Amino acid sequence: KILYNHFYAMMSRMKNIYRWGLMRNTRRENLSEHSLETAQIAHALAIINNKRLGGAADPYKAALAAVYHDSTEIITGDMPTPIKYYNSEIKSAYKQIESAAGDSLVNMLPEDFREDFEPIFNPDPETKRLLKAADKLSALIKCIEELKMGNREFEVAEKTIREGIKKLNCPEADIFTEEFIPSFYLSLDEQKEEQQ
């Protein structure tokens, strides 16, 4: 009898999980989109670490960890940040739920895959540092996109996230914010003009 593994079928459900549930969105963002963007940014932060700051981060490890960083939300759903961090009891309980959800997902993998996923689901401190910054930068980009559409619902979130990025004391995120974030405020035509 063939034993079916459900891991990748579950991963495909990331596109059904929508973020920013308490906010009025001009365009809904799903978990797959956010994970791809976070992976691209984490990859860039690791390159900045290596090329600009003399570090030795692994861009591929950072990108892959980012692909899966919110996959537990397939099981838990996306809990809005104000609720998730409302108080220490809720934060602690959510961490336990998140951990159980992660174990549940890993247990869907074939036995011989599991050791390869261990560093993805539990990244080393350096990768985790870059991943946290990339996650916040992706959230900032979402705020910018909503504000460009005239949605003032994201004004406070944009300021809070910018402050959160500064508080990380992550030079890679500071460089990314300075060099890459301004372009998100431009239209496609303006971006093309800048390149010429």
C-alpha positions as CSV (number, residue, x, y, z in Angstrom):
1,K,0.0,0.0,0.0
2,I,1.3,3.5,-0.9
3,L,1.7,5.8,2.0
4,Y,0.7,9.3,1.0
5,N,2.4,12.3,2.6
6,H,0.4,15.4,3.1
7,F,3.1,18.0,3.8
8,Y,3.2,19.7,0.4
9,A,-0.6,19.6,-0.1
10,M,-0.8,21.4,3.3
11,M,1.9,23.9,2.1
12,S,-0.2,24.7,-0.9
13,R,-3.0,25.9,1.5
14,M,-0.8,28.9,2.4
15,K,-2.5,30.8,-0.4
16,N,-5.8,30.4,1.5
17,I,-4.6,32.2,4.6
18,Y,-5.1,35.9,4.4
19,R,-3.1,38.4,6.4
20,W,-4.1,41.7,8.1
21,G,-7.5,40.3,9.1
22,L,-8.4,43.3,11.3
23,M,-7.5,45.9,8.7
24,R,-9.6,47.1,5.8
25,N,-7.4,46.2,2.7
26,T,-7.6,47.6,-0.8
27,R,-6.0,44.3,-1.9
28,R,-5.9,41.1,0.2
29,E,-2.5,39.6,0.8
30,N,-2.2,35.8,1.3
31,L,0.5,33.9,3.1
32,S,2.1,32.6,0.0
33,E,2.7,36.1,-1.4
34,H,4.0,37.3,1.9
35,S,6.4,34.3,2.3
36,L,7.8,34.8,-1.2
37,E,8.4,38.5,-0.6
38,T,10.0,37.7,2.8
39,A,12.2,35.1,1.2
40,Q,13.4,37.6,-1.4
41,I,14.1,40.2,1.3
42,A,15.9,37.7,3.6
43,H,18.1,36.7,0.7
44,A,18.9,40.3,0.0
45,L,19.7,41.0,3.7
46,A,22.1,38.0,3.8
47,I,23.8,39.4,0.7
48,I,24.1,42.8,2.3
49,N,25.6,41.1,5.4
50,N,28.2,39.5,3.2
51,K,29.0,42.2,0.6
52,R,28.6,45.4,2.7
53,L,29.2,44.3,6.3
54,G,31.9,41.6,6.0
55,G,29.6,38.9,7.4
56,A,29.2,35.3,6.4
57,A,25.4,34.8,6.3
58,D,24.0,32.1,4.0
59,P,21.5,33.8,1.5
60,Y,20.0,30.5,0.5
61,K,19.4,29.3,4.0
62,A,17.8,32.7,4.9
63,A,15.5,32.5,1.8
64,L,14.4,29.0,2.4
65,A,13.7,29.6,6.1
66,A,11.6,32.6,5.0
67,V,9.6,30.5,2.6
68,Y,8.4,28.3,5.5
69,H,8.5,31.0,8.4
70,D,4.8,31.4,8.7
71,S,3.7,28.0,7.5
72,T,2.3,27.1,11.0
73,E,-0.5,29.6,10.2
74,I,-2.0,26.9,7.9
75,I,-3.1,25.3,11.1
76,T,-3.4,28.3,13.4
77,G,-4.6,30.9,11.0
78,D,-3.1,34.4,11.0
79,M,-3.5,35.9,14.4
80,P,-3.4,39.7,14.2
81,T,-0.3,41.2,15.9
82,P,-2.3,43.4,18.4
83,I,-4.0,40.2,19.7
84,K,-0.9,38.0,19.5
85,Y,1.1,40.4,21.7
86,Y,-1.8,41.7,23.8
87,N,-0.3,40.4,27.0
88,S,2.4,37.9,28.2
89,E,-0.1,35.0,28.7
90,I,-1.6,35.2,25.2
91,K,1.9,35.6,23.7
92,S,3.2,32.5,25.6
93,A,0.1,30.5,24.8
94,Y,0.4,31.4,21.1
95,K,4.1,30.4,21.1
96,Q,3.0,26.9,22.4
97,I,0.3,26.6,19.8
98,E,2.7,27.7,17.1
99,S,5.3,25.1,18.3
100,A,2.7,22.3,18.3
101,A,1.5,23.3,14.8
102,G,5.1,23.2,13.6
103,D,5.6,19.8,15.0
104,S,2.4,18.7,13.4
105,L,3.6,19.9,10.0
106,V,7.0,18.3,10.3
107,N,5.4,15.0,11.3
108,M,3.6,15.0,7.9
109,L,7.0,14.7,6.2
110,P,8.5,11.3,5.3
111,E,10.9,10.2,8.0
112,D,14.0,10.6,5.7
113,F,13.1,14.3,5.0
114,R,12.7,15.5,8.6
115,E,16.4,16.1,9.4
116,D,16.6,18.4,6.3
117,F,13.7,20.5,7.6
118,E,15.0,20.9,11.1
119,P,17.3,23.9,10.2
120,I,14.4,25.4,8.1
121,F,11.8,25.3,10.9
122,N,14.4,26.1,13.6
123,P,17.0,28.4,12.0
124,D,20.2,29.4,13.7
125,P,20.3,32.7,15.5
126,E,21.9,34.7,12.6
127,T,19.4,33.4,10.1
128,K,16.6,34.1,12.6
129,R,17.8,37.7,13.0
130,L,17.7,38.3,9.3
131,L,14.4,36.6,8.9
132,K,12.8,38.7,11.6
133,A,13.9,41.9,9.8
134,A,12.8,40.6,6.4
135,D,9.3,39.8,7.9
136,K,9.0,43.3,9.2
137,L,10.2,44.8,5.9
138,S,7.6,42.8,4.0
139,A,5.0,44.2,6.4
140,L,6.3,47.7,5.7
141,I,6.0,47.2,2.0
142,K,2.3,46.1,2.5
143,C,1.6,49.3,4.4
144,I,3.3,51.4,1.7
145,E,1.2,49.7,-1.0
146,E,-2.0,50.3,0.9
147,L,-1.1,54.0,1.6
148,K,-0.4,54.5,-2.1
149,M,-3.9,53.4,-2.8
150,G,-5.2,56.0,-0.4
151,N,-6.0,53.6,2.4
152,R,-5.3,55.5,5.6
153,E,-6.1,52.4,7.7
154,F,-2.4,51.5,7.4
155,E,-0.9,54.9,8.5
156,V,-0.3,53.9,12.2
157,A,0.8,50.4,11.2
158,E,3.4,51.9,8.8
159,K,4.8,54.2,11.5
160,T,4.8,51.4,14.1
161,I,6.6,49.0,11.7
162,R,9.2,51.6,10.7
163,E,10.0,52.1,14.4
164,G,10.1,48.4,15.0
165,I,12.6,48.0,12.2
166,K,14.9,50.7,13.7
167,K,14.6,49.0,17.1
168,L,16.0,45.8,15.7
169,N,19.4,47.4,15.4
170,C,19.9,45.4,12.2
171,P,22.3,47.2,9.9
172,E,21.2,45.0,7.0
173,A,17.6,46.2,7.4
174,D,18.7,49.8,7.7
175,I,20.6,49.5,4.4
176,F,17.7,47.8,2.7
177,T,15.3,50.5,3.9
178,E,17.6,53.2,2.6
179,E,18.4,51.7,-0.8
180,F,15.3,49.7,-1.7
181,I,12.2,50.9,0.1
182,P,12.0,54.3,-1.5
183,S,11.3,52.6,-4.9
184,F,8.0,51.1,-3.5
185,Y,6.6,54.7,-3.3
186,L,7.1,55.2,-7.0
187,S,4.8,54.3,-9.9
188,L,6.0,51.8,-12.5
189,D,6.7,54.7,-14.9
190,E,8.6,56.6,-12.2
191,Q,10.7,53.5,-11.6
192,K,11.5,53.2,-15.3
193,E,12.5,56.8,-15.5
194,E,14.9,56.4,-12.6
195,Q,16.6,53.6,-14.4
196,Q,17.3,55.7,-17.6
